Amino acid sequence: RDLHSFPTRRSSDLKIKDAYLSTTEDGAAKTTSFAQDQPFYAIVTLSNAPDDTAVKAVWYAVDAEGADPNQKIDEVTLTGGDGTYPFSLKNDGPWPLGSYKVELWLNDKLDKTLEFTVE
């Protein structure tokens, strides 16, 4: 069998097929606004992704009560191939009111930024 006849995935084809915020881990409730007591979920779907693709979510409080401007809250990296990855962020107390964002990185390259609010 000639291995060169199999299609190969080029890293340039790698992309986030879909990314959105949700109030639920299954992604059923899409939103850009959260209540102070809700966990944040960023649902990311990859296509053309080799099995060693690093997907990173970096969460920020952009302009929230009591937080420094653009304060980094958390960062999580998952590794895998094609599929859907639910990133979550929970807080022990109520989230401060204000604006937030999550940056979505593929193999150390910023791919998408999702902005949201806590009201």
N, C-alpha and C positions, 0 to 999 in steps of 0.2 A: 504494500500500500504506500502510495506517495503522500507523505505528510504535507507536502506543499499544496496539495489540492484542497485542503481544508481551509475554510475562511478563518482569518485571524481577526481578533478584535484589536483595533488600534486605540491607544489611549486618547487620541484626538476625537474619537467617536463617543467617549465617555461623557455622560451628561446626567443631570438631574432631570428626569422625565416629568416629575410633578413634585411640588413642595407647597405645603399649606399648614396653617395653624388650626388646632382643634381643641375642644374642651374635653375630648374623650380619646383614650389610647387607640381605639379602633378607627379613629379619624372620621366618624360618622357626623360629628357636629362641627363643621368648618366655621371659623370665626376669625376676626381680627380684634376682638374686644373680649376681655375676660373680667369676671368678678374678682374681688379681692381674695376670695377663698377657693378659687379654682386652680388646679395645676395647669401648667402650660404644656401643650403637646405640639411638636413640629413633626409632621408626617412627611417623609422624604422617600420618593420612589426613584430608583436608578435604572437606567437602561444602558446596554453595551458596556457593562461593568465587569472587568476581570475579578476573579474571586479574592484578590488581595487589595481591593479598592478601599482606601481609608475615607470615611465620611465623618466629618466633624461638625458639631453644632456648638457655637459659642454664643452664650446668652448675655445680653447687656441691659442694664437699666439706663435708657438714654436720657430721660428727664423725668425722674420719679422723686416723690417727696422723701427727703432725708437721705438721698443717695447722691454721690458725686456724679457730675455729668459723664455719660458714657461709661459708667462703672461696670466692669466685667463681673458677672454673677457666677457663671459656671461654664465648663467646657467638657464635652464628652466626645470621644472618638470611637466609632464602630468600624469593623472591617468585614467586608463580604463582597458579594457579587450582585447581580440583578436582583431586585426585590424591593420591599418596602421596609423602611426603618422608622420606628416611632421613637423620637427623642422626647424626654419629659423633664420638667423642672417643677419641683414642689417646694413649698415654703412652710415652716412650722407655724408662722403667724400669718396675718393678712398681708397680701402684697401691697406695697405702697402705691397710691394712685399715680398715674403718669404714663409716659410712653416708654416702650421697650423695643428691642429687636433681637433677632437670632440670625447670626451669619452661618451659612452652610458652605462648608469647604469640601472639595474633592481633591484628595492627594495634595494637600497643602496649597491649593489654589481656591480663592474665594469664587464661588459659583453663583450664589443667590443670597439676598438679604430679605428677611420677612419682618415687617414692622407691625407692632400691635400696641394696644393700650390696655390699661387696667382702669376701670371706671367704677 
